[in-house]
Amino acid sequence: MKKIVIALAGAGLIAGLSPVAAQASELDDMKQALQKLQDRIAQLEAKKEEPRPAATSVPLLSGTALGGNPSAALYGKLDLFTEYNSGGNKGDRLALESGGLNGSRLGVKGGADIKEGLRAVYQLEAGFFANKGTLAQGGRFFGRQAYAGVESDTWGRLTAGRQYSPMYNSVIAYDAFEQGYGSPTTDGNVSTGGTRFDSSIIYATPKFAGLSATAMLALGGETGRSSDAAALAVNYENGPLGLTAAYQRDDHNSSTSAVIKNTFVGASYQLRNTRLLAGFGRAATDNDSGINKVRREWMIGSRTAATLTGQLLLAYAEGHTEDASPNDKGRVATIGWVESISAQSRVYGIVSAHKNAAGSALVPMGTSSAGNYVINPGDSAYGVALGYQYAF
């Protein structure tokens, strides 16, 4: 509106002055002056309409301001398999299950440099049943892992949160199936102790002359009651040879009525394209009331790179409780083939057989399955699994 009024006023001024002006050049000068005035008014109006920054706005910090080399990687595994079970007096079973080789998961991990040689790290990981689309680990959102900490090539790694026990990691390293379908550590023939511990602090040393160690302390945090766990694992690697010794004391954490003490030793050797594995374990359960129990276990196995894309897995294991009546000895033999069909995809086939004494009812199962075969004590159990895994 202001522009229109000024333009009209200028036109009237020119009309009024034109009879008085003696020369055409004077009229031209006045027109140029009026044009400059209109241009200036237009500039002022445009500046007035520009948005102003909000009074409460705060500058965003760049990745460089937060820490050097920040990273955040989304990753996951989707593992599905069909399973057929037989041998038990209760009947057979046919199922589509989740977690034949590894548990299905979705997570994010990363970190940022704090200073040269010191980096902050974190990891959040949720487990789920791919066949049902439901959360695993009892419905926890980040049930697999949830921790943060720091790491240094010189001083090692210190993390806190919900984490895997050093005992668990040690046992799994000597399981040919790494707790996959038919694994002796999945069915219960060989104990791993508590898999993960809440409110745990874990320190892992750097490797020195082939030696490294990992220690854990899990704090129960309950008033007037002991609910803590501690674990220590020592590893040695020298060329083709690998050795491990681990101990864990679980004070009413995994079990509310007992102290559970696990001991494990493992050995491995790389012979050409085959990794030979052996492990021996002892699990002592000190009950608050009743008879204490000691379970003795052992397993052997191998992983062979049979072809450029195929791997042959073999495992055999036994476990029993001392002086158990009836005898609860369990035996398992498992054979598997894993074929990589792309950088992200694998297919696999596994056959597993369980022989149970009168007091045992162990069956083949996946590492993180929604359900499993059920038998009567003393029944044999057989399983065949065909599966597919996609990792990203």
VOGU-3710 file (C-alpha; in Angstrom, 3 decimals, decimal comma):
1> mkkivialag> 0,000/0,000/0,000  2,837/2,385/0,881  4,376/1,767/-2,515  1,109/2,686/-4,313  0,595/5,920/-2,293  4,137/7,078/-2,887  3,942/6,237/-6,575  0,688/8,229/-6,957  2,117/11,125/-5,019  5,167/11,121/-7,225
11> agliaglspv> 3,058/11,059/-10,379  0,982/14,005/-9,113  4,108/15,906/-8,261  5,473/15,408/-11,736  2,150/16,466/-13,312  2,022/19,587/-11,168  5,560/20,628/-11,901  5,598/19,883/-15,605  3,959/23,173/-16,603  6,493/25,083/-14,550
21> aaqaselddm> 9,603/23,205/-15,722  11,353/25,062/-18,392  13,470/22,269/-19,736  12,958/18,532/-20,365  16,229/17,711/-18,589  14,870/18,895/-15,260  11,889/16,545/-15,613  14,236/13,620/-16,319  16,279/14,397/-13,185  13,165/14,356/-11,038
31> kqalqklqdr> 12,041/11,019/-12,510  15,407/9,456/-11,693  15,268/10,753/-8,112  11,753/9,333/-7,708  12,890/5,907/-9,027  15,750/5,769/-6,506  13,301/6,599/-3,713  10,960/3,769/-4,802  13,873/1,269/-4,971  14,967/2,167/-1,449
41> iaqleakkee> 11,443/1,739/-0,093  11,245/-1,716/-1,727  14,519/-2,742/-0,032  13,274/-1,659/3,391  9,964/-3,544/2,941  11,759/-6,766/1,913  14,094/-6,624/4,917  11,132/-6,110/7,247  9,494/-9,349/5,980  12,599/-11,583/6,567
51> prpaatsvpl> 12,075/-14,147/9,438  14,015/-13,431/12,591  15,742/-16,222/14,576  13,805/-17,405/17,605  15,000/-15,974/20,877  15,334/-19,473/22,402  17,244/-21,111/19,514  20,534/-22,836/20,470  23,334/-23,555/17,979  23,698/-27,280/17,239
61> lsgtalggnp> 27,032/-28,869/18,137  28,868/-30,477/15,264  30,331/-33,978/15,396  33,772/-32,419/15,726  32,662/-30,474/18,811  31,325/-33,656/20,467  34,396/-35,767/19,723  36,634/-36,805/16,890  35,611/-39,501/14,428  32,082/-40,099/15,787
71> saalygkldl> 30,376/-43,240/14,498  27,008/-44,978/14,756  26,406/-48,247/12,906  23,031/-49,962/12,613  23,321/-53,735/12,280  21,265/-56,873/12,657  20,707/-60,570/11,941  17,549/-62,301/10,791  17,720/-66,065/11,384  14,832/-68,414/10,575
81> fteynsggnk> 14,730/-72,210/10,314  12,313/-75,103/9,974  12,684/-77,870/12,537  11,486/-81,465/12,745  11,806/-83,392/16,033  11,128/-87,011/16,900  12,038/-89,710/19,419  10,014/-88,661/22,450  6,998/-90,604/23,726  4,943/-87,387/23,654
91> gdrlalesgg> 5,065/-87,347/19,845  6,840/-85,496/17,055  7,114/-81,776/16,383  7,281/-79,594/13,255  7,969/-75,885/13,676  9,255/-72,686/12,108  11,677/-71,182/14,615  14,066/-68,263/15,127  17,790/-68,434/15,909  19,216/-71,567/14,303
101> lngsrlgvkg> 22,807/-70,328/14,045  22,557/-67,043/15,951  19,792/-65,207/17,717  17,892/-62,688/15,582  18,802/-59,167/16,650  18,798/-55,467/15,840  21,298/-53,052/17,296  23,340/-49,893/17,068  26,941/-49,404/18,162  29,639/-46,800/17,815
111> gadikeglra> 31,639/-44,202/19,687  33,854/-41,141/19,411  37,443/-40,189/20,207  37,872/-38,478/23,556  41,521/-37,736/22,888  44,368/-39,420/21,084  44,472/-43,082/22,139  41,203/-42,978/24,106  37,752/-43,597/22,637  34,221/-43,666/24,056
121> vyqleagffa> 32,176/-46,699/22,951  28,584/-47,905/23,288  26,276/-50,680/22,109  22,507/-51,216/22,307  21,131/-54,534/21,048  17,611/-55,953/21,027  16,844/-59,643/20,516  13,639/-60,853/18,901  11,915/-63,979/17,623  11,843/-63,577/13,855
131> nkgtlaqggr> 9,114/-66,194/13,452  6,734/-64,266/15,733  7,983/-60,689/15,685  8,131/-60,548/19,494  10,975/-59,510/21,791  13,255/-62,163/23,250  15,113/-62,070/26,609  11,867/-61,924/28,542  10,493/-58,961/26,598  13,358/-56,562/27,343
141> ffgrqayagv> 13,823/-53,920/24,676  17,641/-54,016/24,787  17,748/-57,502/26,238  20,891/-58,670/24,483  23,235/-55,803/25,334  23,126/-52,247/26,629  26,421/-50,706/27,717  28,788/-47,754/27,388  32,421/-47,229/28,271  35,911/-46,356/27,083
151> esdtwgrlta> 38,674/-48,251/25,321  42,374/-47,745/24,691  44,975/-49,785/22,862  47,303/-49,127/25,779  45,021/-49,565/28,795  42,270/-51,903/27,552  38,497/-51,586/27,647  36,145/-50,650/30,507  32,369/-50,861/30,038  29,252/-50,793/32,229
161> grqyspmyns> 25,662/-51,935/31,697  23,974/-55,184/30,637  26,707/-57,360/29,154  27,849/-60,899/28,346  29,718/-62,685/31,104  33,419/-63,525/30,500  32,547/-67,100/31,514  29,853/-67,327/28,845  32,127/-65,922/26,135  34,884/-68,360/27,109
171> viaydafeqg> 32,668/-71,452/26,907  31,070/-70,434/23,600  34,494/-69,928/22,014  35,107/-73,704/22,338  31,653/-74,768/21,168  31,849/-75,770/17,487  28,263/-74,545/16,951  28,701/-71,382/19,061  25,358/-72,088/20,747  23,562/-72,710/17,458
181> ygspttdgnv> 21,028/-75,485/16,822  22,077/-78,792/18,403  24,873/-77,153/20,383  25,852/-78,825/23,703  25,858/-75,400/25,374  22,303/-74,640/24,218  20,654/-77,891/25,297  22,252/-77,905/28,768  24,868/-80,646/28,489  27,616/-78,056/29,047
191> stggtrfdss> 26,922/-75,121/31,371  27,766/-71,531/30,468  26,644/-69,935/33,731  24,585/-66,774/33,506  24,650/-65,525/29,919  24,289/-61,799/30,607  24,351/-59,745/33,790  22,597/-56,476/34,519  24,469/-53,602/36,173  27,806/-55,199/35,329
201> iiyatpkfag> 31,235/-53,614/35,057  33,683/-55,392/32,756  37,362/-54,694/32,224  39,310/-56,361/29,397  43,090/-56,029/29,257  45,084/-55,490/26,073  46,805/-58,566/24,662  50,421/-58,959/25,784  52,610/-61,780/24,457  49,456/-63,701/23,569
211> lsatamlalg> 47,911/-63,270/27,029  44,742/-61,324/27,864  42,208/-61,296/30,679  38,625/-60,152/31,257  37,071/-59,474/34,667  33,440/-58,764/35,560  31,611/-57,524/38,628  27,802/-57,378/38,537  26,122/-55,347/41,278  22,708/-56,546/42,400
221> getgrssdaa> 21,816/-53,289/44,104  19,280/-54,854/46,480  19,053/-53,617/50,056  19,819/-56,203/52,738  20,417/-59,016/50,265  23,303/-60,434/48,305  22,673/-60,576/44,569  26,036/-60,104/42,951  28,190/-61,969/40,451  31,906/-61,963/39,658
231> alavnyengp> 33,837/-63,629/36,844  37,381/-63,853/35,505  38,654/-65,330/32,231  42,296/-65,655/31,115  43,089/-66,360/27,444  46,296/-67,319/25,644  46,833/-67,333/21,885  50,055/-68,320/20,189  49,933/-69,197/16,508  47,555/-72,153/16,004
241> lgltaayqrd> 47,144/-72,769/19,772  44,433/-71,274/21,974  43,924/-71,811/25,723  41,333/-70,454/28,178  40,591/-70,742/31,885  37,485/-69,104/33,393  35,714/-68,903/36,747  32,394/-67,359/37,771  30,615/-66,998/41,117  26,940/-66,114/40,866
251> dhnsstsavi> 25,576/-65,177/44,298  21,767/-65,487/44,015  21,682/-63,563/40,756  20,632/-66,135/38,154  19,133/-68,352/40,866  17,284/-66,838/43,828  17,893/-69,893/46,025  21,535/-70,831/45,415  25,100/-69,747/44,817  26,343/-71,142/41,493
261> kntfvgasyq> 30,062/-71,521/40,815  31,257/-72,344/37,295  34,753/-73,382/36,249  35,853/-73,996/32,655  39,046/-74,767/30,749  39,288/-74,919/26,972  41,865/-75,675/24,311  41,887/-75,253/20,531  44,311/-75,907/17,715  44,267/-74,900/14,050
271> lrntrllagf> 45,258/-77,857/11,865  45,329/-76,703/8,233  41,712/-75,780/7,411  40,240/-77,332/10,588  39,894/-75,823/14,052  39,907/-78,540/16,732  38,086/-77,646/19,972  37,796/-79,173/23,451  36,337/-77,925/26,731  35,846/-79,226/30,279
281> graatdndsg> 33,480/-77,670/32,819  32,345/-77,973/36,420  29,196/-76,364/37,815  28,683/-76,391/41,593  25,285/-75,375/42,981  25,260/-74,484/46,700  21,577/-74,459/47,626  20,246/-72,374/50,506  18,498/-75,501/51,707  18,779/-79,111/50,603
291> inkvrrewmi> 21,615/-81,026/48,984  24,354/-79,240/47,083  25,078/-80,442/43,545  28,141/-80,721/41,340  27,829/-81,216/37,592  30,739/-82,360/35,395  30,741/-81,754/31,658  32,961/-81,975/28,584  32,718/-81,357/24,840  34,816/-81,779/21,714
301> gsrtaatltg> 34,243/-80,466/18,216  35,654/-79,037/15,026  35,052/-76,387/12,382  36,357/-77,185/8,920  36,487/-74,845/5,927  35,614/-77,699/3,583  35,093/-75,499/0,501  35,545/-71,855/-0,374  31,971/-71,144/0,759  31,051/-74,145/2,934
311> qlllayaegh> 31,869/-75,052/6,541  31,478/-78,450/8,213  30,654/-78,441/11,953  30,958/-81,430/14,307  30,306/-81,674/18,056  29,973/-84,298/20,776  29,377/-83,674/24,482  28,403/-85,326/27,762  27,302/-83,999/31,130  26,001/-85,409/34,400
321> tedaspndkg> 25,402/-84,494/38,038  27,438/-86,397/40,601  25,446/-88,915/42,679  22,207/-87,954/40,944  19,363/-90,423/41,430  18,109/-91,249/38,907  21,168/-90,765/36,736  20,814/-87,530/34,698  23,605/-88,121/32,197  23,005/-86,570/28,799
331> rvatigwves> 24,855/-87,146/25,530  24,595/-85,221/22,261  26,127/-85,644/18,804  25,564/-82,961/16,143  26,683/-82,454/12,548  26,043/-79,357/10,465  26,848/-77,654/7,175  26,843/-73,870/6,683  26,961/-72,490/3,144  27,581/-68,809/2,386
341> isaqsrvygi> 25,519/-67,785/-0,637  26,412/-64,078/-0,538  28,284/-61,597/1,633  25,185/-61,238/3,831  23,371/-64,569/3,466  23,941/-68,106/4,709  21,921/-71,312/4,513  22,458/-74,251/6,842  21,402/-77,798/7,607  21,922/-79,462/11,007
351> vsahknaags> 21,171/-82,947/12,380  21,341/-83,551/16,139  20,786/-86,641/18,310  20,346/-86,750/22,101  20,615/-89,797/24,335  19,252/-89,242/27,829  19,554/-91,288/31,013  16,476/-91,811/33,208  16,843/-88,429/34,909  17,635/-86,339/31,818
361> alvpmgtssa> 15,324/-84,759/29,215  17,661/-82,693/27,032  16,673/-81,890/23,430  18,174/-80,073/20,424  17,138/-76,431/20,167  18,171/-73,134/18,632  20,250/-70,477/20,324  17,236/-68,194/20,808  14,044/-70,061/19,920  10,490/-69,163/20,816
371> gnyvinpgds> 9,776/-72,822/21,672  11,407/-76,245/21,770  10,691/-79,971/21,649  9,420/-81,516/24,898  10,107/-85,133/25,956  9,803/-87,326/29,036  12,947/-88,005/31,102  14,886/-90,887/29,619  13,538/-90,375/26,067  15,843/-89,955/23,121
381> aygvalgyqy> 15,465/-86,823/21,019  16,366/-86,192/17,383  16,216/-82,973/15,421  16,723/-81,765/11,865  16,960/-78,048/11,097  17,099/-76,253/7,738  17,588/-72,522/7,951  18,500/-69,179/6,429  20,327/-66,217/7,943  20,656/-62,673/6,634
391> af> 23,071/-60,248/8,298  23,447/-56,520/7,739
//
